[in-house]
């Protein structure tokens, strides 16, 4: 059975039509207040591979101004990293006139991370000070590491949003969109589970995968057959009310890179109790 995904696009078009029909010319447009944000990013990893290597935390502002503007940022470390000892970063960022995007430059101290030390920094855009505050996407976590080794996997660092997710269902591409790893569960020293939400970007339930990095050069992501994934009407309107199942596709497995923060999922999609698509479904998650 060859399951089509065109219904998703049709549903979006119908939603836009319905939305447009409800608008009135006399509706008042209320502009939101100016706010600073982390450019839809919530997490990053900074590999301090040599002296002088820096990390740039992206910061944007919702409006453009003809004057310079200041964004105040507080930085803390739940792991005990100390400003001036383990890293250096300014507490303010000036957005130049005419711009809405800039970067906060973080400088790690290379000598502190040559023996396996790991730290986390938490950046928060401050409100109530002389500067542009944040009202959304105002927190960013940054992991500090030495040179990356793919066999050194901290599952907790995989948690969060992957805003550059793309997919291919058979020959049909889609994306980018956002998926999220919402939970992790270590199994042993070289394996664990991750649970991923928003696969397919159409209201499916979270799906669980097994990660194995016992061979750092051949890291695998394996799917265990699961049902209760969602309404099959998201695949084809004629299947509405039926359930979706997923399983491995012919023994194929995905892969992942903790260093590059990239995860590739492969699976076969089917309708529970009815049959399976002949198409390979591949989802590539990137921060």
C-alpha positions as a LaTeX table, in Angstrom:
\begin{tabular}{lrrr}
\hline
Residue & $x$ (\AA) & $y$ (\AA) & $z$ (\AA) \\
\hline
Unk1 & 0.00 & 0.00 & 0.00 \\
Unk2 & 1.40 & 3.41 & $-0.95$ \\
Unk3 & 0.26 & 5.98 & 1.61 \\
Unk4 & 0.16 & 9.58 & 0.43 \\
Unk5 & 0.84 & 12.66 & 2.58 \\
Unk6 & $-0.79$ & 15.33 & 0.40 \\
Unk7 & $-3.65$ & 15.63 & 2.91 \\
Unk8 & $-1.36$ & 17.58 & 5.24 \\
Unk9 & $-0.82$ & 20.32 & 2.66 \\
Unk10 & $-4.54$ & 20.39 & 1.74 \\
Unk11 & $-5.48$ & 20.80 & 5.40 \\
Unk12 & $-3.12$ & 23.76 & 5.75 \\
Unk13 & $-4.60$ & 25.47 & 2.67 \\
Unk14 & $-8.15$ & 25.00 & 3.99 \\
Unk15 & $-7.10$ & 26.41 & 7.35 \\
Unk16 & $-5.63$ & 29.50 & 5.71 \\
Unk17 & $-8.82$ & 30.01 & 3.69 \\
Unk18 & $-10.95$ & 29.69 & 6.80 \\
Unk19 & $-8.74$ & 32.11 & 8.69 \\
Unk20 & $-8.83$ & 34.67 & 5.91 \\
Unk21 & $-12.60$ & 34.50 & 5.69 \\
Unk22 & $-12.91$ & 35.55 & 9.32 \\
Unk23 & $-10.83$ & 38.74 & 9.04 \\
Unk24 & $-12.39$ & 42.19 & 8.81 \\
Unk25 & $-10.86$ & 45.31 & 7.33 \\
Unk26 & $-11.87$ & 47.23 & 10.42 \\
Unk27 & $-9.99$ & 44.91 & 12.80 \\
Unk28 & $-7.47$ & 46.90 & 14.81 \\
Unk29 & $-3.84$ & 45.84 & 14.43 \\
Unk30 & $-2.00$ & 45.92 & 17.75 \\
Unk31 & 1.78 & 45.80 & 17.46 \\
Unk32 & 3.53 & 43.78 & 20.19 \\
Unk33 & 6.15 & 45.47 & 22.35 \\
Unk34 & 9.78 & 45.25 & 21.28 \\
Unk35 & 11.43 & 42.15 & 22.75 \\
Unk36 & 14.79 & 40.39 & 22.54 \\
Unk37 & 15.05 & 36.63 & 21.99 \\
Unk38 & 17.50 & 33.82 & 21.22 \\
Unk39 & 16.46 & 33.41 & 17.57 \\
Unk40 & 14.27 & 30.36 & 18.31 \\
Unk41 & 17.29 & 28.52 & 19.75 \\
Unk42 & 17.25 & 26.98 & 23.23 \\
Unk43 & 20.44 & 24.90 & 23.43 \\
Unk44 & 23.91 & 24.67 & 21.95 \\
Unk45 & 27.22 & 22.88 & 22.46 \\
Unk46 & 30.53 & 24.73 & 22.46 \\
Unk47 & 33.55 & 22.56 & 21.71 \\
Unk48 & 36.66 & 24.42 & 22.88 \\
Unk49 & 39.06 & 22.68 & 20.52 \\
Unk50 & 41.87 & 25.27 & 20.57 \\
Unk51 & 42.80 & 28.60 & 22.19 \\
Unk52 & 40.81 & 31.43 & 20.66 \\
Unk53 & 37.86 & 29.31 & 19.49 \\
Unk54 & 34.66 & 31.16 & 20.43 \\
Unk55 & 30.93 & 30.47 & 20.41 \\
Unk56 & 28.40 & 33.03 & 19.22 \\
Unk57 & 25.00 & 32.97 & 20.91 \\
Unk58 & 22.46 & 34.42 & 18.43 \\
Unk59 & 20.23 & 37.20 & 19.76 \\
Unk60 & 17.50 & 38.96 & 17.82 \\
Unk61 & 15.07 & 41.82 & 18.41 \\
Unk62 & 11.51 & 41.88 & 17.12 \\
Unk63 & 11.85 & 45.38 & 15.61 \\
Unk64 & 14.47 & 47.50 & 13.85 \\
Unk65 & 15.41 & 50.90 & 15.24 \\
Unk66 & 17.40 & 53.90 & 14.03 \\
Unk67 & 19.25 & 53.90 & 17.38 \\
Unk68 & 21.60 & 51.46 & 19.10 \\
Unk69 & 19.83 & 49.28 & 21.66 \\
Unk70 & 21.11 & 47.28 & 24.62 \\
Unk71 & 20.12 & 43.76 & 25.65 \\
Unk72 & 21.01 & 42.70 & 29.21 \\
Unk73 & 21.89 & 39.06 & 29.77 \\
Unk74 & 22.50 & 37.20 & 33.02 \\
Unk75 & 24.76 & 34.14 & 32.97 \\
Unk76 & 24.85 & 31.36 & 35.55 \\
Unk77 & 26.36 & 27.89 & 35.70 \\
Unk78 & 24.69 & 24.96 & 37.48 \\
Unk79 & 27.99 & 23.05 & 37.10 \\
Unk80 & 30.15 & 25.66 & 38.80 \\
Unk81 & 31.88 & 27.34 & 35.84 \\
Unk82 & 33.28 & 30.72 & 36.91 \\
Unk83 & 33.36 & 33.86 & 34.79 \\
Unk84 & 37.00 & 34.84 & 34.15 \\
Unk85 & 38.29 & 31.39 & 35.10 \\
Unk86 & 36.48 & 28.98 & 32.81 \\
Unk87 & 34.88 & 31.40 & 30.36 \\
Unk88 & 34.41 & 35.07 & 29.56 \\
Unk89 & 31.26 & 36.70 & 28.21 \\
Unk90 & 29.89 & 40.25 & 28.38 \\
Unk91 & 26.70 & 40.90 & 30.34 \\
Unk92 & 25.25 & 43.18 & 27.67 \\
Unk93 & 24.94 & 43.16 & 23.90 \\
Unk94 & 24.47 & 46.25 & 21.79 \\
Unk95 & 22.24 & 45.83 & 18.75 \\
Unk96 & 23.45 & 48.50 & 16.28 \\
Unk97 & 21.03 & 50.92 & 14.68 \\
Unk98 & 19.38 & 49.45 & 11.61 \\
Unk99 & 19.95 & 45.84 & 12.73 \\
Unk100 & 17.72 & 43.29 & 14.46 \\
Unk101 & 20.21 & 40.42 & 14.85 \\
Unk102 & 23.62 & 40.10 & 16.50 \\
Unk103 & 25.64 & 37.61 & 18.57 \\
Unk104 & 26.88 & 37.39 & 22.14 \\
Unk105 & 30.47 & 36.06 & 21.98 \\
Unk106 & 31.47 & 33.43 & 24.55 \\
Unk107 & 35.20 & 32.76 & 25.06 \\
Unk108 & 36.06 & 29.48 & 26.80 \\
Unk109 & 39.42 & 29.04 & 28.50 \\
Unk110 & 41.01 & 26.22 & 26.52 \\
Unk111 & 43.34 & 25.02 & 29.29 \\
Unk112 & 40.35 & 24.34 & 31.56 \\
Unk113 & 38.83 & 21.80 & 29.14 \\
Unk114 & 41.76 & 19.65 & 28.07 \\
Unk115 & 41.14 & 16.99 & 30.75 \\
Unk116 & 37.47 & 16.20 & 30.23 \\
Unk117 & 35.84 & 19.00 & 32.20 \\
Unk118 & 32.21 & 19.67 & 31.22 \\
Unk119 & 30.13 & 22.70 & 32.09 \\
Unk120 & 26.78 & 24.25 & 31.32 \\
Unk121 & 26.00 & 27.96 & 31.09 \\
Unk122 & 22.47 & 29.35 & 31.32 \\
Unk123 & 21.81 & 32.68 & 29.56 \\
Unk124 & 18.66 & 34.65 & 30.43 \\
Unk125 & 17.55 & 37.89 & 28.80 \\
Unk126 & 16.84 & 40.24 & 31.70 \\
Unk127 & 13.72 & 42.37 & 32.10 \\
Unk128 & 13.29 & 45.50 & 34.18 \\
Unk129 & 16.68 & 46.99 & 33.37 \\
Unk130 & 17.82 & 49.77 & 31.06 \\
Unk131 & 17.58 & 47.72 & 27.88 \\
Unk132 & 15.35 & 45.50 & 25.76 \\
Unk133 & 13.79 & 42.71 & 27.78 \\
Unk134 & 12.54 & 39.33 & 26.67 \\
Unk135 & 8.99 & 38.00 & 26.64 \\
Unk136 & 9.54 & 34.69 & 24.79 \\
Unk137 & 12.49 & 32.41 & 23.96 \\
Unk138 & 14.46 & 34.26 & 26.67 \\
Unk139 & 16.56 & 31.33 & 27.98 \\
Unk140 & 19.47 & 29.59 & 26.28 \\
Unk141 & 21.63 & 26.75 & 27.65 \\
Unk142 & 25.17 & 26.23 & 26.40 \\
Unk143 & 27.27 & 23.11 & 27.07 \\
Unk144 & 31.03 & 23.70 & 27.24 \\
Unk145 & 33.29 & 20.80 & 26.25 \\
Unk146 & 36.80 & 20.04 & 25.07 \\
Unk147 & 37.38 & 18.27 & 21.75 \\
Unk148 & 34.37 & 16.13 & 21.00 \\
Unk149 & 34.48 & 12.32 & 21.16 \\
Unk150 & 31.46 & 10.47 & 19.76 \\
Unk151 & 31.77 & 7.74 & 22.37 \\
Unk152 & 31.25 & 10.25 & 25.20 \\
Unk153 & 27.47 & 10.65 & 25.07 \\
Unk154 & 25.44 & 12.52 & 27.68 \\
Unk155 & 21.81 & 11.79 & 26.83 \\
Unk156 & 20.62 & 14.85 & 28.75 \\
Unk157 & 22.45 & 17.06 & 26.26 \\
Unk158 & 20.26 & 15.63 & 23.49 \\
Unk159 & 17.10 & 16.98 & 25.13 \\
Unk160 & 15.28 & 19.92 & 23.56 \\
Unk161 & 14.25 & 21.27 & 20.19 \\
Unk162 & 15.66 & 20.39 & 16.78 \\
Unk163 & 14.48 & 23.34 & 14.71 \\
Unk164 & 16.03 & 22.24 & 11.41 \\
Unk165 & 14.28 & 18.87 & 11.12 \\
Unk166 & 13.60 & 17.62 & 7.59 \\
Unk167 & 12.08 & 14.39 & 6.30 \\
Unk168 & 11.58 & 12.29 & 3.20 \\
Unk169 & 8.58 & 9.93 & 2.94 \\
Unk170 & 9.29 & 7.75 & $-0.08$ \\
Unk171 & 10.33 & 10.47 & $-2.52$ \\
Unk172 & 8.36 & 13.31 & $-0.95$ \\
Unk173 & 10.45 & 15.82 & 1.08 \\
Unk174 & 9.07 & 18.06 & 3.82 \\
Unk175 & 10.52 & 20.66 & 6.18 \\
Unk176 & 12.24 & 22.24 & 7.87 \\
Unk177 & 10.12 & 21.99 & 10.99 \\
Unk178 & 10.68 & 21.43 & 14.72 \\
Unk179 & 10.88 & 18.12 & 16.53 \\
Unk180 & 11.84 & 17.71 & 20.19 \\
Unk181 & 13.48 & 15.09 & 22.36 \\
Unk182 & 11.21 & 15.28 & 25.39 \\
Unk183 & 12.73 & 12.54 & 27.55 \\
Unk184 & 15.80 & 10.31 & 27.78 \\
Unk185 & 16.39 & 7.09 & 29.70 \\
Unk186 & 19.89 & 5.62 & 30.11 \\
Unk187 & 20.02 & 1.82 & 29.78 \\
Unk188 & 23.72 & 1.23 & 30.42 \\
Unk189 & 27.03 & 3.02 & 29.82 \\
Unk190 & 26.71 & 2.90 & 26.03 \\
Unk191 & 22.98 & 2.82 & 25.28 \\
Unk192 & 19.74 & 4.55 & 26.13 \\
Unk193 & 16.26 & 5.56 & 24.98 \\
Unk194 & 15.05 & 8.85 & 23.57 \\
Unk195 & 11.44 & 9.90 & 23.08 \\
Unk196 & 10.81 & 12.25 & 20.15 \\
Unk197 & 7.72 & 14.44 & 19.74 \\
Unk198 & 6.20 & 16.07 & 16.64 \\
Unk199 & 7.55 & 13.57 & 14.10 \\
Unk200 & 5.60 & 14.15 & 10.83 \\
Unk201 & 4.52 & 17.61 & 12.10 \\
Unk202 & 0.85 & 16.67 & 12.08 \\
Unk203 & $-0.17$ & 15.82 & 15.64 \\
Unk204 & 1.39 & 12.36 & 16.01 \\
Unk205 & 2.13 & 11.03 & 19.49 \\
Unk206 & 5.78 & 10.78 & 20.66 \\
Unk207 & 7.87 & 7.84 & 19.39 \\
Unk208 & 10.65 & 6.08 & 21.31 \\
Unk209 & 14.00 & 4.99 & 19.83 \\
Unk210 & 17.02 & 3.09 & 21.17 \\
Unk211 & 20.48 & 4.67 & 20.87 \\
Unk212 & 23.66 & 2.60 & 20.97 \\
Unk213 & 27.20 & 4.02 & 20.91 \\
Unk214 & 29.14 & 0.94 & 22.05 \\
Unk215 & 31.04 & 1.33 & 18.78 \\
Unk216 & 31.76 & 5.08 & 18.56 \\
Unk217 & 32.40 & 4.72 & 14.83 \\
Unk218 & 29.07 & 2.98 & 14.18 \\
Unk219 & 26.45 & 4.62 & 16.35 \\
Unk220 & 22.90 & 3.37 & 15.79 \\
Unk221 & 19.32 & 4.52 & 16.32 \\
Unk222 & 16.86 & 1.60 & 16.38 \\
Unk223 & 13.08 & 1.75 & 16.39 \\
Unk224 & 11.03 & $-0.83$ & 18.31 \\
Unk225 & 7.62 & $-1.46$ & 16.70 \\
Unk226 & 4.98 & 0.80 & 18.26 \\
Unk227 & 1.31 & 1.56 & 17.72 \\
Unk228 & $-0.98$ & 4.31 & 18.99 \\
Unk229 & 1.05 & 6.84 & 17.04 \\
Unk230 & $-1.83$ & 8.92 & 15.69 \\
Unk231 & $-4.88$ & 9.11 & 13.46 \\
Unk232 & $-4.26$ & 7.51 & 10.07 \\
Unk233 & $-6.36$ & 10.28 & 8.56 \\
Unk234 & $-3.20$ & 12.40 & 8.71 \\
Unk235 & $-1.81$ & 10.06 & 6.05 \\
Unk236 & $-4.92$ & 9.75 & 3.90 \\
Unk237 & $-8.43$ & 11.16 & 4.61 \\
Unk238 & $-9.99$ & 7.79 & 3.78 \\
Unk239 & $-8.13$ & 6.24 & 6.73 \\
Unk240 & $-9.55$ & 8.66 & 9.32 \\
Unk241 & $-10.28$ & 7.02 & 12.65 \\
Unk242 & $-7.74$ & 4.22 & 12.20 \\
Unk243 & $-4.49$ & 3.97 & 14.13 \\
Unk244 & $-0.89$ & 4.43 & 12.92 \\
Unk245 & 1.92 & 1.99 & 13.71 \\
Unk246 & 5.67 & 2.29 & 13.08 \\
Unk247 & 8.36 & $-0.38$ & 12.85 \\
Unk248 & 11.92 & $-0.84$ & 11.54 \\
Unk249 & 12.20 & $-0.83$ & 7.75 \\
Unk250 & 13.77 & $-4.06$ & 6.55 \\
Unk251 & 16.36 & $-4.13$ & 9.30 \\
Unk252 & 17.64 & $-0.63$ & 8.53 \\
Unk253 & 18.75 & 1.55 & 11.45 \\
Unk254 & 19.39 & 5.24 & 11.84 \\
Unk255 & 22.45 & 6.97 & 13.21 \\
Unk256 & 23.34 & 9.96 & 15.38 \\
Unk257 & 26.16 & 12.33 & 16.19 \\
Unk258 & 26.32 & 13.86 & 19.65 \\
Unk259 & 29.13 & 16.11 & 18.41 \\
Unk260 & 27.18 & 17.49 & 15.45 \\
Unk261 & 23.83 & 17.34 & 17.29 \\
Unk262 & 22.27 & 15.43 & 14.43 \\
Unk263 & 19.98 & 12.39 & 14.59 \\
Unk264 & 18.67 & 10.36 & 11.65 \\
Unk265 & 15.57 & 8.21 & 12.20 \\
Unk266 & 14.38 & 5.56 & 9.73 \\
Unk267 & 11.09 & 3.69 & 9.93 \\
Unk268 & 8.22 & 2.08 & 8.12 \\
Unk269 & 4.75 & 3.53 & 8.65 \\
Unk270 & 1.56 & 1.50 & 8.59 \\
Unk271 & $-2.09$ & 1.41 & 9.56 \\
Unk272 & $-2.58$ & $-0.84$ & 12.56 \\
Unk273 & $-4.16$ & $-4.14$ & 11.58 \\
Unk274 & $-4.40$ & $-3.10$ & 7.92 \\
Unk275 & $-0.95$ & $-2.97$ & 6.34 \\
Unk276 & 2.33 & $-1.16$ & 5.85 \\
Unk277 & 3.53 & 1.50 & 3.44 \\
Unk278 & 6.16 & 0.35 & 0.97 \\
Unk279 & 7.92 & 3.70 & 1.36 \\
Unk280 & 10.90 & 4.34 & 3.62 \\
Unk281 & 10.29 & 7.22 & 6.02 \\
Unk282 & 13.47 & 9.09 & 7.05 \\
Unk283 & 13.54 & 11.96 & 9.55 \\
Unk284 & 16.73 & 14.01 & 10.00 \\
Unk285 & 16.86 & 16.05 & 13.21 \\
Unk286 & 19.32 & 18.96 & 13.41 \\
Unk287 & 19.55 & 21.65 & 16.11 \\
\hline
\end{tabular}
